[in-house]
Amino acid sequence: MAEMINASGEANGLKFELLVQDTGTDTLAALSLAQKFLEEGIVAIGTIPFSDTMIPLAQLAAEYGGTVLQAQSTQVEMHLGIVDNFIPNVSPDPFTAAAAAEFALSEDVRNVVLFVSDDGGSWSARTPL
């Protein structure tokens, strides 16, 4: 049975340490910090939900046997097998987009406006239409 991490940072007798660093949306800063932590023995890294950062970070972590976690990522690239050390928590965009479209059609919705931007990383510009 899985056990939650307790107040002293332990679960199932193992000690956990959470390190938090804010890299914003700067991929190079994320890679630099990730390499530093991986060299120190970190085994898992959580990252921002943009494939522009997640893919190179997962590739770097793989070299050290590390895992990348991202609870919000719907990036299709991360689900295509580009990396095998990525743990998501949601379905990729084409699945959720198809489900949303099917629901809209079932509700007789026929007109939709979709806003996209390159400013948020590749995910917005590549949103399935």
A tleap script that builds the chain and sets N, CA, C and O, in Angstrom:
source leaprc.protein.ff14SB
mol = sequence {
  NMET ALA GLU MET ILE ASN ALA SER GLY GLU
  ALA ASN GLY LEU LYS PHE GLU LEU LEU VAL
  GLN ASP THR GLY THR ASP THR LEU ALA ALA
  LEU SER LEU ALA GLN LYS PHE LEU GLU GLU
  GLY ILE VAL ALA ILE GLY THR ILE PRO PHE
  SER ASP THR MET ILE PRO LEU ALA GLN LEU
  ALA ALA GLU TYR GLY GLY THR VAL LEU GLN
  ALA GLN SER THR GLN VAL GLU MET HIE LEU
  GLY ILE VAL ASP ASN PHE ILE PRO ASN VAL
  SER PRO ASP PRO PHE THR ALA ALA ALA ALA
  ALA GLU PHE ALA LEU SER GLU ASP VAL ARG
  ASN VAL VAL LEU PHE VAL SER ASP ASP GLY
  GLY SER TRP SER ALA ARG THR PRO CLEU
}
set mol.1.N position { 0.839 -1.181 0.000 }
set mol.1.CA position { 0.000 0.000 0.000 }
set mol.1.C position { 0.890 1.252 0.000 }
set mol.1.O position { 1.864 1.333 0.748 }
set mol.2.N position { 0.539 2.220 -0.847 }
set mol.2.CA position { 1.299 3.473 -0.915 }
set mol.2.C position { 1.056 4.301 0.345 }
set mol.2.O position { -0.032 4.294 0.921 }
set mol.3.N position { 2.079 4.996 0.742 }
set mol.3.CA position { 1.992 5.833 1.942 }
set mol.3.C position { 2.316 7.266 1.550 }
set mol.3.O position { 3.203 7.507 0.732 }
set mol.4.N position { 1.594 8.217 2.136 }
set mol.4.CA position { 1.852 9.636 1.882 }
set mol.4.C position { 3.141 10.053 2.593 }
set mol.4.O position { 3.540 9.449 3.589 }
set mol.5.N position { 3.782 11.097 2.062 }
set mol.5.CA position { 4.961 11.637 2.731 }
set mol.5.C position { 4.489 12.342 3.993 }
set mol.5.O position { 3.618 13.211 3.940 }
set mol.6.N position { 5.074 11.962 5.138 }
set mol.6.CA position { 4.649 12.540 6.418 }
set mol.6.C position { 5.379 13.856 6.700 }
set mol.6.O position { 6.210 14.297 5.907 }
set mol.7.N position { 5.060 14.472 7.831 }
set mol.7.CA position { 5.609 15.786 8.198 }
set mol.7.C position { 7.127 15.783 8.304 }
set mol.7.O position { 7.754 16.823 8.108 }
set mol.8.N position { 7.730 14.645 8.608 }
set mol.8.CA position { 9.190 14.600 8.716 }
set mol.8.C position { 9.847 14.265 7.371 }
set mol.8.O position { 11.057 14.045 7.313 }
set mol.9.N position { 9.049 14.225 6.282 }
set mol.9.CA position { 9.614 13.988 4.954 }
set mol.9.C position { 9.876 12.529 4.654 }
set mol.9.O position { 10.752 12.220 3.846 }
set mol.10.N position { 9.147 11.627 5.276 }
set mol.10.CA position { 9.361 10.192 5.062 }
set mol.10.C position { 8.098 9.508 4.558 }
set mol.10.O position { 6.980 9.926 4.857 }
set mol.11.N position { 8.304 8.446 3.786 }
set mol.11.CA position { 7.224 7.568 3.342 }
set mol.11.C position { 7.810 6.177 3.215 }
set mol.11.O position { 8.845 5.982 2.577 }
set mol.12.N position { 7.144 5.216 3.824 }
set mol.12.CA position { 7.618 3.827 3.795 }
set mol.12.C position { 9.077 3.721 4.251 }
set mol.12.O position { 9.835 2.899 3.735 }
set mol.13.N position { 9.459 4.548 5.212 }
set mol.13.CA position { 10.808 4.497 5.750 }
set mol.13.C position { 11.861 5.204 4.904 }
set mol.13.O position { 13.037 5.211 5.267 }
set mol.14.N position { 11.462 5.793 3.794 }
set mol.14.CA position { 12.398 6.503 2.925 }
set mol.14.C position { 12.281 8.002 3.178 }
set mol.14.O position { 11.181 8.522 3.366 }
set mol.15.N position { 13.406 8.687 3.182 }
set mol.15.CA position { 13.447 10.125 3.412 }
set mol.15.C position { 13.357 10.864 2.079 }
set mol.15.O position { 14.067 10.526 1.132 }
set mol.16.N position { 12.481 11.875 2.001 }
set mol.16.CA position { 12.315 12.695 0.812 }
set mol.16.C position { 12.678 14.131 1.132 }
set mol.16.O position { 12.422 14.622 2.231 }
set mol.17.N position { 13.280 14.801 0.150 }
set mol.17.CA position { 13.589 16.213 0.296 }
set mol.17.C position { 13.037 16.931 -0.933 }
set mol.17.O position { 13.317 16.529 -2.063 }
set mol.18.N position { 12.263 17.980 -0.726 }
set mol.18.CA position { 11.703 18.759 -1.818 }
set mol.18.C position { 12.526 20.034 -1.974 }
set mol.18.O position { 12.668 20.811 -1.030 }
set mol.19.N position { 13.066 20.241 -3.173 }
set mol.19.CA position { 13.827 21.446 -3.498 }
set mol.19.C position { 13.027 22.226 -4.534 }
set mol.19.O position { 12.594 21.651 -5.532 }
set mol.20.N position { 12.827 23.504 -4.319 }
set mol.20.CA position { 12.025 24.327 -5.231 }
set mol.20.C position { 12.889 25.434 -5.810 }
set mol.20.O position { 13.555 26.166 -5.078 }
set mol.21.N position { 12.872 25.550 -7.128 }
set mol.21.CA position { 13.598 26.603 -7.839 }
set mol.21.C position { 12.650 27.191 -8.882 }
set mol.21.O position { 11.947 26.441 -9.559 }
set mol.22.N position { 12.618 28.506 -9.024 }
set mol.22.CA position { 11.767 29.150 -10.018 }
set mol.22.C position { 12.614 29.498 -11.231 }
set mol.22.O position { 13.480 30.371 -11.162 }
set mol.23.N position { 12.361 28.809 -12.355 }
set mol.23.CA position { 13.081 29.097 -13.588 }
set mol.23.C position { 12.215 29.897 -14.556 }
set mol.23.O position { 12.644 30.205 -15.668 }
set mol.24.N position { 11.004 30.230 -14.138 }
set mol.24.CA position { 10.092 30.921 -15.040 }
set mol.24.C position { 9.869 30.069 -16.272 }
set mol.24.O position { 9.685 28.856 -16.169 }
set mol.25.N position { 9.885 30.695 -17.436 }
set mol.25.CA position { 9.748 29.949 -18.688 }
set mol.25.C position { 11.080 29.858 -19.423 }
set mol.25.O position { 11.111 29.637 -20.633 }
set mol.26.N position { 12.179 30.029 -18.696 }
set mol.26.CA position { 13.523 30.037 -19.278 }
set mol.26.C position { 14.064 28.610 -19.372 }
set mol.26.O position { 14.492 28.035 -18.371 }
set mol.27.N position { 14.042 28.047 -20.570 }
set mol.27.CA position { 14.494 26.666 -20.788 }
set mol.27.C position { 15.953 26.483 -20.392 }
set mol.27.O position { 16.300 25.484 -19.763 }
set mol.28.N position { 16.808 27.432 -20.751 }
set mol.28.CA position { 18.233 27.295 -20.426 }
set mol.28.C position { 18.465 27.300 -18.914 }
set mol.28.O position { 19.303 26.549 -18.414 }
set mol.29.N position { 17.733 28.137 -18.190 }
set mol.29.CA position { 17.847 28.152 -16.725 }
set mol.29.C position { 17.380 26.825 -16.148 }
set mol.29.O position { 18.002 26.293 -15.229 }
set mol.30.N position { 16.277 26.284 -16.686 }
set mol.30.CA position { 15.766 24.998 -16.211 }
set mol.30.C position { 16.777 23.885 -16.461 }
set mol.30.O position { 17.001 23.047 -15.588 }
set mol.31.N position { 17.382 23.868 -17.627 }
set mol.31.CA position { 18.373 22.837 -17.952 }
set mol.31.C position { 19.612 22.958 -17.074 }
set mol.31.O position { 20.153 21.953 -16.611 }
set mol.32.N position { 20.054 24.179 -16.850 }
set mol.32.CA position { 21.229 24.406 -16.015 }
set mol.32.C position { 20.992 23.918 -14.584 }
set mol.32.O position { 21.823 23.208 -14.017 }
set mol.33.N position { 19.858 24.300 -14.012 }
set mol.33.CA position { 19.539 23.858 -12.648 }
set mol.33.C position { 19.295 22.355 -12.589 }
set mol.33.O position { 19.703 21.692 -11.636 }
set mol.34.N position { 18.638 21.827 -13.597 }
set mol.34.CA position { 18.386 20.384 -13.628 }
set mol.34.C position { 19.699 19.613 -13.644 }
set mol.34.O position { 19.856 18.636 -12.912 }
set mol.35.N position { 20.636 20.046 -14.470 }
set mol.35.CA position { 21.919 19.352 -14.534 }
set mol.35.C position { 22.625 19.399 -13.180 }
set mol.35.O position { 23.186 18.398 -12.732 }
set mol.36.N position { 22.596 20.554 -12.537 }
set mol.36.CA position { 23.213 20.688 -11.210 }
set mol.36.C position { 22.601 19.692 -10.236 }
set mol.36.O position { 23.321 18.973 -9.543 }
set mol.37.N position { 21.271 19.647 -10.183 }
set mol.37.CA position { 20.599 18.739 -9.248 }
set mol.37.C position { 20.794 17.279 -9.625 }
set mol.37.O position { 20.974 16.436 -8.747 }
set mol.38.N position { 20.760 16.969 -10.906 }
set mol.38.CA position { 20.973 15.582 -11.343 }
set mol.38.C position { 22.374 15.108 -10.976 }
set mol.38.O position { 22.559 13.961 -10.569 }
set mol.39.N position { 23.353 15.985 -11.119 }
set mol.39.CA position { 24.719 15.631 -10.736 }
set mol.39.C position { 24.841 15.395 -9.239 }
set mol.39.O position { 25.733 14.677 -8.786 }
set mol.40.N position { 23.927 16.011 -8.461 }
set mol.40.CA position { 23.907 15.816 -7.008 }
set mol.40.C position { 23.066 14.612 -6.586 }
set mol.40.O position { 22.963 14.308 -5.397 }
set mol.41.N position { 22.460 13.921 -7.571 }
set mol.41.CA position { 21.725 12.703 -7.262 }
set mol.41.C position { 20.213 12.813 -7.215 }
set mol.41.O position { 19.547 11.871 -6.784 }
set mol.42.N position { 19.647 13.938 -7.647 }
set mol.42.CA position { 18.187 14.078 -7.695 }
set mol.42.C position { 17.626 13.001 -8.621 }
set mol.42.O position { 18.219 12.715 -9.661 }
set mol.43.N position { 16.494 12.401 -8.258 }
set mol.43.CA position { 15.926 11.326 -9.065 }
set mol.43.C position { 14.662 11.717 -9.818 }
set mol.43.O position { 14.257 11.020 -10.747 }
set mol.44.N position { 14.028 12.836 -9.425 }
set mol.44.CA position { 12.802 13.277 -10.103 }
set mol.44.C position { 12.751 14.795 -10.147 }
set mol.44.O position { 13.142 15.478 -9.201 }
set mol.45.N position { 12.255 15.308 -11.276 }
set mol.45.CA position { 12.161 16.757 -11.466 }
set mol.45.C position { 10.761 17.087 -11.975 }
set mol.45.O position { 10.280 16.475 -12.929 }
set mol.46.N position { 10.120 18.046 -11.342 }
set mol.46.CA position { 8.864 18.586 -11.837 }
set mol.46.C position { 9.194 19.806 -12.676 }
set mol.46.O position { 10.133 20.533 -12.352 }
set mol.47.N position { 8.451 20.051 -13.740 }
set mol.47.CA position { 8.778 21.158 -14.633 }
set mol.47.C position { 7.531 21.887 -15.103 }
set mol.47.O position { 6.409 21.451 -14.847 }
set mol.48.N position { 7.738 23.002 -15.794 }
set mol.48.CA position { 6.617 23.764 -16.341 }
set mol.48.C position { 5.975 22.958 -17.475 }
set mol.48.O position { 6.634 22.106 -18.071 }
set mol.49.N position { 4.693 23.217 -17.782 }
set mol.49.CA position { 3.988 22.390 -18.775 }
set mol.49.C position { 4.183 22.804 -20.231 }
set mol.49.O position { 3.219 22.802 -20.997 }
set mol.50.N position { 5.395 23.157 -20.628 }
set mol.50.CA position { 5.668 23.524 -22.012 }
set mol.50.C position { 6.672 22.527 -22.586 }
set mol.50.O position { 7.733 22.307 -22.002 }
set mol.51.N position { 6.342 21.923 -23.728 }
set mol.51.CA position { 7.227 20.924 -24.317 }
set mol.51.C position { 8.585 21.499 -24.673 }
set mol.51.O position { 9.572 20.765 -24.720 }
set mol.52.N position { 8.650 22.815 -24.927 }
set mol.52.CA position { 9.924 23.449 -25.259 }
set mol.52.C position { 10.937 23.246 -24.122 }
set mol.52.O position { 12.144 23.206 -24.362 }
set mol.53.N position { 10.444 23.121 -22.901 }
set mol.53.CA position { 11.307 22.860 -21.750 }
set mol.53.C position { 11.269 21.388 -21.360 }
set mol.53.O position { 12.306 20.800 -21.053 }
set mol.54.N position { 10.075 20.785 -21.370 }
set mol.54.CA position { 9.940 19.400 -20.896 }
set mol.54.C position { 10.767 18.403 -21.700 }
set mol.54.O position { 11.410 17.527 -21.122 }
set mol.55.N position { 10.758 18.524 -23.027 }
set mol.55.CA position { 11.477 17.548 -23.846 }
set mol.55.C position { 12.977 17.583 -23.577 }
set mol.55.O position { 13.545 16.536 -23.267 }
set mol.56.N position { 13.659 18.745 -23.680 }
set mol.56.CA position { 15.097 18.728 -23.401 }
set mol.56.C position { 15.405 18.365 -21.952 }
set mol.56.O position { 16.427 17.737 -21.677 }
set mol.57.N position { 14.528 18.755 -21.021 }
set mol.57.CA position { 14.748 18.415 -19.620 }
set mol.57.C position { 14.645 16.905 -19.412 }
set mol.57.O position { 15.460 16.316 -18.701 }
set mol.58.N position { 13.648 16.282 -20.030 }
set mol.58.CA position { 13.490 14.827 -19.915 }
set mol.58.C position { 14.662 14.106 -20.575 }
set mol.58.O position { 15.129 13.087 -20.066 }
set mol.59.N position { 15.137 14.627 -21.704 }
set mol.59.CA position { 16.291 14.009 -22.364 }
set mol.59.C position { 17.530 14.102 -21.481 }
set mol.59.O position { 18.294 13.143 -21.375 }
set mol.60.N position { 17.729 15.255 -20.848 }
set mol.60.CA position { 18.858 15.418 -19.930 }
set mol.60.C position { 18.714 14.487 -18.730 }
set mol.60.O position { 19.667 13.804 -18.355 }
set mol.61.N position { 17.529 14.458 -18.128 }
set mol.61.CA position { 17.305 13.617 -16.954 }
set mol.61.C position { 17.525 12.141 -17.273 }
set mol.61.O position { 18.024 11.393 -16.432 }
set mol.62.N position { 17.156 11.719 -18.485 }
set mol.62.CA position { 17.337 10.324 -18.887 }
set mol.62.C position { 18.804 9.910 -18.830 }
set mol.62.O position { 19.119 8.768 -18.495 }
set mol.63.N position { 19.697 10.837 -19.158 }
set mol.63.CA position { 21.136 10.535 -19.117 }
set mol.63.C position { 21.600 10.182 -17.698 }
set mol.63.O position { 22.601 9.487 -17.522 }
set mol.64.N position { 20.869 10.661 -16.694 }
set mol.64.CA position { 21.210 10.425 -15.285 }
set mol.64.C position { 20.275 9.400 -14.638 }
set mol.64.O position { 20.385 9.132 -13.441 }
set mol.65.N position { 19.359 8.829 -15.418 }
set mol.65.CA position { 18.393 7.889 -14.856 }
set mol.65.C position { 17.273 8.594 -14.105 }
set mol.65.O position { 16.584 7.968 -13.299 }
set mol.66.N position { 17.077 9.896 -14.357 }
set mol.66.CA position { 16.054 10.676 -13.669 }
set mol.66.C position { 14.706 10.642 -14.368 }
set mol.66.O position { 14.607 10.288 -15.543 }
set mol.67.N position { 13.677 11.012 -13.631 }
set mol.67.CA position { 12.303 11.038 -14.126 }
set mol.67.C position { 11.789 12.469 -14.096 }
set mol.67.O position { 12.126 13.238 -13.196 }
set mol.68.N position { 10.963 12.825 -15.092 }
set mol.68.CA position { 10.340 14.143 -15.142 }
set mol.68.C position { 8.849 13.983 -14.886 }
set mol.68.O position { 8.188 13.141 -15.495 }
set mol.69.N position { 8.327 14.802 -13.976 }
set mol.69.CA position { 6.913 14.788 -13.612 }
set mol.69.C position { 6.282 16.097 -14.052 }
set mol.69.O position { 6.878 17.162 -13.892 }
set mol.70.N position { 5.083 16.020 -14.604 }
set mol.70.CA position { 4.354 17.242 -14.966 }
set mol.70.C position { 2.866 16.925 -14.901 }
set mol.70.O position { 2.328 16.226 -15.760 }
set mol.71.N position { 2.222 17.440 -13.887 }
set mol.71.CA position { 0.818 17.108 -13.629 }
set mol.71.C position { -0.156 17.770 -14.590 }
set mol.71.O position { -1.288 17.302 -14.712 }
set mol.72.N position { 0.234 18.840 -15.278 }
set mol.72.CA position { -0.695 19.586 -16.120 }
set mol.72.C position { -0.477 19.391 -17.608 }
set mol.72.O position { -1.310 19.841 -18.395 }
set mol.73.N position { 0.583 18.754 -18.030 }
set mol.73.CA position { 0.951 18.752 -19.438 }
set mol.73.C position { 0.002 17.928 -20.300 }
set mol.73.O position { -0.210 16.737 -20.072 }
set mol.74.N position { -0.556 18.601 -21.294 }
set mol.74.CA position { -1.365 17.927 -22.300 }
set mol.74.C position { -0.612 17.864 -23.625 }
set mol.74.O position { -1.190 17.548 -24.665 }
set mol.75.N position { 0.683 18.168 -23.577 }
set mol.75.CA position { 1.517 18.212 -24.776 }
set mol.75.C position { 1.559 16.852 -25.450 }
set mol.75.O position { 1.992 15.870 -24.847 }
set mol.76.N position { 1.116 16.791 -26.683 }
set mol.76.CA position { 1.108 15.534 -27.420 }
set mol.76.C position { 2.530 14.998 -27.589 }
set mol.76.O position { 2.746 13.786 -27.580 }
set mol.77.N position { 3.508 15.915 -27.746 }
set mol.77.CA position { 4.901 15.475 -27.927 }
set mol.77.C position { 5.379 14.601 -26.767 }
set mol.77.O position { 6.156 13.666 -26.965 }
set mol.78.N position { 4.913 14.910 -25.568 }
set mol.78.CA position { 5.376 14.174 -24.391 }
set mol.78.C position { 4.730 12.799 -24.301 }
set mol.78.O position { 5.173 11.967 -23.508 }
set mol.79.N position { 3.703 12.542 -25.089 }
set mol.79.CA position { 3.011 11.261 -25.062 }
set mol.79.C position { 3.345 10.400 -26.280 }
set mol.79.O position { 2.797 9.309 -26.436 }
set mol.80.N position { 4.234 10.880 -27.138 }
set mol.80.CA position { 4.560 10.169 -28.372 }
set mol.80.C position { 5.742 9.218 -28.234 }
set mol.80.O position { 6.153 8.603 -29.219 }
set mol.81.N position { 6.286 9.088 -27.053 }
set mol.81.CA position { 7.417 8.195 -26.871 }
set mol.81.C position { 8.753 8.832 -27.182 }
set mol.81.O position { 9.756 8.128 -27.301 }
set mol.82.N position { 8.792 10.166 -27.318 }
set mol.82.CA position { 10.061 10.858 -27.540 }
set mol.82.C position { 10.989 10.571 -26.365 }
set mol.82.O position { 12.194 10.383 -26.533 }
set mol.83.N position { 10.399 10.540 -25.171 }
set mol.83.CA position { 11.132 10.195 -23.953 }
set mol.83.C position { 10.324 9.145 -23.207 }
set mol.83.O position { 9.100 9.103 -23.323 }
set mol.84.N position { 10.998 8.305 -22.447 }
set mol.84.CA position { 10.263 7.284 -21.693 }
set mol.84.C position { 10.400 7.469 -20.185 }
set mol.84.O position { 10.082 6.563 -19.413 }
set mol.85.N position { 10.869 8.629 -19.770 }
set mol.85.CA position { 11.035 8.917 -18.346 }
set mol.85.C position { 10.137 10.072 -17.913 }
set mol.85.O position { 10.485 10.835 -17.012 }
set mol.86.N position { 8.979 10.192 -18.562 }
set mol.86.CA position { 8.045 11.287 -18.306 }
set mol.86.C position { 6.759 10.723 -17.704 }
set mol.86.O position { 6.180 9.780 -18.243 }
set mol.87.N position { 6.315 11.300 -16.588 }
set mol.87.CA position { 5.081 10.867 -15.951 }
set mol.87.C position { 4.081 12.021 -15.988 }
set mol.87.O position { 4.246 13.011 -15.276 }
set mol.88.N position { 3.027 11.891 -16.833 }
set mol.88.CA position { 1.994 12.925 -16.902 }
set mol.88.C position { 0.823 12.571 -15.981 }
set mol.88.O position { 0.794 11.508 -15.360 }
set mol.89.N position { -0.116 13.472 -15.915 }
set mol.89.CA position { -1.288 13.236 -15.084 }
set mol.89.C position { -2.581 13.471 -15.854 }
set mol.89.O position { -3.671 13.333 -15.298 }
set mol.90.N position { -2.462 13.829 -17.145 }
set mol.90.CA position { -3.627 14.145 -17.963 }
set mol.90.C position { -3.456 13.564 -19.363 }
set mol.90.O position { -2.370 13.113 -19.726 }
set mol.91.N position { -4.532 13.576 -20.148 }
set mol.91.CA position { -4.493 13.089 -21.530 }
set mol.91.C position { -3.929 14.159 -22.452 }
set mol.91.O position { -4.045 15.350 -22.163 }
set mol.92.N position { -3.312 13.743 -23.573 }
set mol.92.CA position { -2.784 14.730 -24.511 }
set mol.92.C position { -3.893 15.498 -25.233 }
set mol.92.O position { -5.040 15.053 -25.289 }
set mol.93.N position { -3.529 16.662 -25.785 }
set mol.93.CA position { -4.471 17.575 -26.420 }
set mol.93.C position { -5.410 16.952 -27.456 }
set mol.93.O position { -6.608 17.230 -27.407 }
set mol.94.N position { -4.928 16.120 -28.393 }
set mol.94.CA position { -5.863 15.592 -29.391 }
set mol.94.C position { -7.030 14.810 -28.768 }
set mol.94.O position { -8.147 14.857 -29.283 }
set mol.95.N position { -6.782 14.105 -27.682 }
set mol.95.CA position { -7.852 13.354 -27.032 }
set mol.95.C position { -8.854 14.290 -26.361 }
set mol.95.O position { -10.065 14.119 -26.503 }
set mol.96.N position { -8.341 15.281 -25.630 }
set mol.96.CA position { -9.243 16.210 -24.947 }
set mol.96.C position { -9.948 17.121 -25.954 }
set mol.96.O position { -11.114 17.468 -25.764 }
set mol.97.N position { -9.248 17.509 -27.020 }
set mol.97.CA position { -9.873 18.350 -28.052 }
set mol.97.C position { -10.995 17.585 -28.746 }
set mol.97.O position { -12.070 18.135 -28.986 }
set mol.98.N position { -10.747 16.319 -29.069 }
set mol.98.CA position { -11.777 15.505 -29.723 }
set mol.98.C position { -12.981 15.324 -28.802 }
set mol.98.O position { -14.125 15.412 -29.248 }
set mol.99.N position { -12.723 15.071 -27.519 }
set mol.99.CA position { -13.820 14.901 -26.563 }
set mol.99.C position { -14.632 16.187 -26.431 }
set mol.99.O position { -15.861 16.144 -26.374 }
set mol.100.N position { -13.947 17.329 -26.383 }
set mol.100.CA position { -14.646 18.620 -26.283 }
set mol.100.C position { -15.476 18.877 -27.541 }
set mol.100.O position { -16.607 19.354 -27.455 }
set mol.101.N position { -14.915 18.560 -28.704 }
set mol.101.CA position { -15.646 18.765 -29.964 }
set mol.101.C position { -16.872 17.867 -30.033 }
set mol.101.O position { -17.946 18.313 -30.437 }
set mol.102.N position { -16.723 16.613 -29.644 }
set mol.102.CA position { -17.867 15.692 -29.652 }
set mol.102.C position { -18.957 16.170 -28.706 }
set mol.102.O position { -20.140 16.096 -29.040 }
set mol.103.N position { -18.577 16.658 -27.533 }
set mol.103.CA position { -19.567 17.168 -26.592 }
set mol.103.C position { -20.271 18.400 -27.169 }
set mol.103.O position { -21.495 18.513 -27.100 }
set mol.104.N position { -19.482 19.325 -27.740 }
set mol.104.CA position { -20.072 20.534 -28.320 }
set mol.104.C position { -21.070 20.171 -29.413 }
set mol.104.O position { -22.164 20.733 -29.470 }
set mol.105.N position { -20.697 19.235 -30.278 }
set mol.105.CA position { -21.612 18.812 -31.339 }
set mol.105.C position { -22.869 18.173 -30.764 }
set mol.105.O position { -23.964 18.388 -31.282 }
set mol.106.N position { -22.722 17.387 -29.698 }
set mol.106.CA position { -23.895 16.749 -29.076 }
set mol.106.C position { -24.833 17.783 -28.465 }
set mol.106.O position { -26.024 17.528 -28.293 }
set mol.107.N position { -24.285 18.957 -28.137 }
set mol.107.CA position { -25.086 20.052 -27.583 }
set mol.107.C position { -25.530 21.023 -28.680 }
set mol.107.O position { -26.072 22.091 -28.394 }
set mol.108.N position { -25.293 20.635 -29.942 }
set mol.108.CA position { -25.676 21.421 -31.108 }
set mol.108.C position { -24.911 22.737 -31.239 }
set mol.108.O position { -25.414 23.689 -31.836 }
set mol.109.N position { -23.701 22.798 -30.686 }
set mol.109.CA position { -22.831 23.964 -30.854 }
set mol.109.C position { -22.187 23.847 -32.233 }
set mol.109.O position { -21.626 22.804 -32.571 }
set mol.110.N position { -22.266 24.905 -33.025 }
set mol.110.CA position { -21.728 24.860 -34.380 }
set mol.110.C position { -20.675 25.933 -34.650 }
set mol.110.O position { -19.929 25.819 -35.622 }
set mol.111.N position { -20.594 26.967 -33.821 }
set mol.111.CA position { -19.641 28.055 -34.031 }
set mol.111.C position { -18.726 28.159 -32.812 }
set mol.111.O position { -19.190 28.250 -31.675 }
set mol.112.N position { -17.425 28.144 -33.069 }
set mol.112.CA position { -16.435 28.188 -31.998 }
set mol.112.C position { -15.323 29.154 -32.388 }
set mol.112.O position { -14.924 29.207 -33.551 }
set mol.113.N position { -14.830 29.907 -31.432 }
set mol.113.CA position { -13.675 30.772 -31.645 }
set mol.113.C position { -12.511 30.155 -30.864 }
set mol.113.O position { -12.667 29.782 -29.701 }
set mol.114.N position { -11.352 30.051 -31.505 }
set mol.114.CA position { -10.174 29.475 -30.865 }
set mol.114.C position { -9.053 30.505 -30.892 }
set mol.114.O position { -8.635 30.942 -31.965 }
set mol.115.N position { -8.564 30.896 -29.717 }
set mol.115.CA position { -7.450 31.841 -29.618 }
set mol.115.C position { -6.157 31.056 -29.431 }
set mol.115.O position { -6.086 30.182 -28.566 }
set mol.116.N position { -5.135 31.354 -30.229 }
set mol.116.CA position { -3.828 30.706 -30.105 }
set mol.116.C position { -2.742 31.782 -30.084 }
set mol.116.O position { -2.967 32.916 -30.506 }
set mol.117.N position { -1.566 31.411 -29.590 }
set mol.117.CA position { -0.455 32.348 -29.524 }
set mol.117.C position { 0.856 31.583 -29.447 }
set mol.117.O position { 0.918 30.505 -28.855 }
set mol.118.N position { 1.887 32.128 -30.036 }
set mol.118.CA position { 3.223 31.535 -29.921 }
set mol.118.C position { 3.890 31.922 -28.605 }
set mol.118.O position { 4.933 31.365 -28.261 }
set mol.119.N position { 3.308 32.867 -27.861 }
set mol.119.CA position { 3.925 33.363 -26.641 }
set mol.119.C position { 3.966 32.336 -25.515 }
set mol.119.O position { 4.800 32.458 -24.617 }
set mol.120.N position { 3.099 31.331 -25.530 }
set mol.120.CA position { 3.037 30.359 -24.443 }
set mol.120.C position { 3.805 29.094 -24.720 }
set mol.120.O position { 3.626 28.108 -24.005 }
set mol.121.N position { 4.646 29.078 -25.717 }
set mol.121.CA position { 5.358 27.856 -26.081 }
set mol.121.C position { 4.649 27.196 -27.255 }
set mol.121.O position { 3.677 27.732 -27.786 }
set mol.122.N position { 5.136 26.045 -27.649 }
set mol.122.CA position { 4.614 25.389 -28.848 }
set mol.122.C position { 3.194 24.890 -28.678 }
set mol.122.O position { 2.496 24.703 -29.675 }
set mol.123.N position { 2.741 24.667 -27.456 }
set mol.123.CA position { 1.424 24.062 -27.240 }
set mol.123.C position { 0.304 24.881 -27.840 }
set mol.123.O position { -0.615 24.308 -28.425 }
set mol.124.N position { 0.340 26.195 -27.719 }
set mol.124.CA position { -0.753 27.016 -28.210 }
set mol.124.C position { -0.763 27.062 -29.740 }
set mol.124.O position { -1.821 26.945 -30.358 }
set mol.125.N position { 0.378 27.227 -30.333 }
set mol.125.CA position { 0.463 27.314 -31.782 }
set mol.125.C position { 0.091 25.977 -32.433 }
set mol.125.O position { -0.335 25.953 -33.588 }
set mol.126.N position { 0.247 24.873 -31.712 }
set mol.126.CA position { -0.032 23.543 -32.270 }
set mol.126.C position { -1.342 22.958 -31.744 }
set mol.126.O position { -1.576 21.756 -31.869 }
set mol.127.N position { -2.187 23.788 -31.163 }
set mol.127.CA position { -3.471 23.288 -30.675 }
set mol.127.C position { -4.233 22.689 -31.854 }
set mol.127.O position { -4.348 23.331 -32.897 }
set mol.128.N position { -4.759 21.466 -31.707 }
set mol.128.CA position { -5.499 20.849 -32.823 }
set mol.128.C position { -6.701 21.695 -33.214 }
set mol.128.O position { -7.467 22.128 -32.353 }
set mol.129.N position { -6.867 21.928 -34.500 }
set mol.129.CA position { -7.998 22.711 -35.004 }
set mol.129.C position { -9.066 21.809 -35.559 }
set mol.129.O position { -10.097 22.289 -36.029 }
savepdb mol mol.pdb
quit
